[in-house]
C-alpha cells in the first residue's frame, strides 16, 4: 500500500543555463491497484525548461506502449489499463519501474516504484471444521485464499446472522474460542 505522502523537493540548478530539475514528490514507492480499474502513476519530476520524462523497468529497459495495456502519456504519466485475470503479465502488472526527467540541466532518476495489480476474482472465505464436546471450548479458524489474504481483514464472526464477536477487530486468520453449550 502507499506510504504517507511526504513532499520532497530535490533541485539541481545550472547557473549558466538558468535551468533546473527537481522531484515534486519522491516518496511514492508502491502502487497497488485492482485489475478492474487500472492505474495512473505520475512521474514525480519536473523542471525549467520543461523536461522530457521517460519510464523504465528496474532492469534499465525503457518501456514501450502496449495498446490497451500500458501507455506513457505526453505529461509523463504511466497508465496501466484495466484487464481480465487471464491477461495478467508479471512484466507489466507486477514489476518495478522508475522514471527519468531530462532537460539542459541534466538528467535525474526517480526511486524505484513497485506496481502491482490485484486480480479481482471470485473467492470464498470459509470456517475450518472443528469438533468439540458440549461444555468445552472450540477454536474456529477463518480460511481465506492466499491470493487475497493480504487484502482481507476479519471484522466479525456470525452464526445464523447473529454476531458472535462485536466491536473487536480480529486478525485475518485469527481463531475465536467459543464455549460449546
C-alpha positions in Angstrom: 0.0 0.0 0.0 1.1 3.6 -0.4 3.2 5.2 2.3 2.0 8.6 3.7 2.6 11.4 1.3 5.7 13.4 2.0 6.6 16.3 -0.2 10.3 16.3 -1.1 11.9 18.8 -3.4 15.4 17.9 -4.6 16.6 20.6 -7.0 19.5 20.6 -9.4 20.4 24.1 -10.7 22.6 25.1 -13.6 23.7 28.8 -13.2 24.9 29.0 -16.8 21.7 27.7 -18.4 19.2 29.1 -15.8 17.6 25.7 -15.7 16.5 23.3 -13.0 15.4 19.7 -12.4 13.5 18.6 -9.3 11.3 16.0 -7.7 7.9 17.2 -6.8 7.0 14.1 -4.7 9.7 11.5 -4.4 8.0 9.3 -1.7 5.9 7.0 -3.9 7.4 3.5 -3.5 4.5 1.2 -4.3 1.2 1.3 -6.3 -1.3 -1.5 -5.7 -4.4 -1.4 -7.9 -7.3 -3.6 -8.8 -7.2 -5.2 -12.2 -10.7 -4.0 -12.9 -9.7 -0.3 -12.5 -6.2 0.1 -13.8 -4.0 2.9 -12.5 -2.2 6.1 -13.4 1.3 6.7 -12.0 2.7 10.2 -12.4 6.4 10.7 -12.8 7.4 12.8 -9.8 9.8 15.1 -11.6 9.7 18.5 -13.2 12.0 21.3 -14.3 12.6 24.5 -16.1 12.8 24.5 -19.1 10.2 21.7 -19.5 11.5 18.2 -19.1 11.4 15.0 -21.1 10.0 12.2 -19.0 10.6 8.5 -19.7 9.7 5.3 -17.8 12.0 2.3 -17.4 11.8 -1.2 -15.9 14.1 -1.6 -12.9 16.4 -3.6 -15.3 17.1 -0.3 -17.2 15.0 -1.3 -20.2 12.9 1.7 -21.5 9.3 0.7 -21.6 7.1 1.0 -24.7 3.4 1.4 -25.2 1.4 -1.8 -25.5 -2.0 -0.7 -27.0 -4.9 -1.2 -24.5 -2.5 -2.5 -21.8 0.2 0.1 -21.0 0.7 3.7 -22.1 3.0 6.6 -21.3 1.2 9.9 -21.7 2.9 13.0 -23.0 2.9 14.5 -19.5 4.9 11.5 -18.2 2.1 9.7 -16.5 2.3 5.9 -16.8 -1.1 4.3 -17.4 -1.8 0.6 -16.8 -5.3 -0.2 -18.3 -7.9 -2.5 -16.6 -7.5 -6.1 -17.7 -9.2 -9.5 -17.2 -7.3 -12.0 -14.9 -6.4 -14.1 -18.0 -4.3 -11.2 -19.4 -2.1 -10.8 -16.3 1.5 -10.4 -17.2 4.2 -10.1 -14.5 6.4 -7.9 -16.7 3.7 -5.3 -16.8 1.3 -5.9 -13.9 3.7 -6.8 -11.1 7.1 -5.2 -11.7 9.4 -2.4 -10.5 9.6 0.8 -12.6 11.3 4.2 -12.4 11.2 7.4 -14.4 13.7 9.9 -15.5 13.5 13.6 -16.2 15.9 15.3 -18.6 16.5 18.9 -19.8 19.5 21.1 -20.4 20.4 20.9 -16.6 21.0 17.2 -16.9 19.1 14.1 -16.0 17.6 12.8 -12.7 16.2 9.4 -11.9 13.3 8.7 -9.5 13.4 6.0 -6.9 12.0 2.6 -7.8 8.2 2.3 -7.7 6.7 -1.2 -7.4 3.5 -1.5 -9.4 1.3 -4.5 -8.5 -2.1 -5.4 -9.8 -4.5 -7.3 -7.6 -6.7 -9.6 -9.6 -10.4 -9.3 -9.0 -11.6 -12.9 -8.9 -14.4 -14.6 -7.0 -13.2 -16.2 -3.8 -14.8 -17.9 -0.8 -14.0 -17.4 2.8 -14.8 -20.4 4.9 -14.6 -21.6 8.5 -12.3 -24.6 9.2 -14.3 -27.6 10.5 -14.0 -28.2 14.3 -15.4 -30.7 16.7 -15.9 -30.1 20.4 -17.8 -31.7 23.2 -20.6 -29.8 24.8 -19.2 -27.5 27.6 -15.7 -27.4 26.1 -14.1 -24.6 24.0 -13.7 -25.0 20.3 -11.4 -22.7 18.3 -12.6 -21.8 14.8 -10.3 -20.5 12.1 -11.3 -18.4 9.2 -9.7 -19.8 5.9 -9.0 -17.1 3.3 -7.5 -17.9 -0.1 -3.8 -16.9 -0.2 -4.4 -14.8 -3.3 -6.5 -12.3 -1.4 -5.3 -12.8 2.2 -3.2 -9.7 2.3 -6.3 -7.6 1.4 -8.9 -9.1 3.7 -9.5 -8.4 7.4 -11.9 -10.4 9.5 -14.0 -7.9 11.4 -16.7 -10.2 12.9 -17.9 -13.8 13.4 -21.5 -14.7 12.9 -23.7 -17.7 13.4 -27.1 -17.7 11.7 -26.7 -13.9 11.1 -26.1 -13.3 14.9 -22.8 -11.6 15.6 -20.6 -13.7 17.9 -17.8 -11.1 18.2 -18.6 -7.4 18.1 -16.7 -4.3 18.5 -13.3 -6.0 18.0 -11.1 -6.2 15.0 -9.8 -9.7 14.7 -6.7 -10.7 12.7 -7.4 -12.2 9.2 -6.7 -15.8 10.2 -7.3 -15.4 13.9 -9.2 -18.1 15.7 -12.1 -17.4 18.0 -12.7 -19.6 21.1 -16.3 -20.3 21.8 -17.8 -22.4 24.6 -20.0 -25.2 23.2 -23.3 -25.3 25.2 
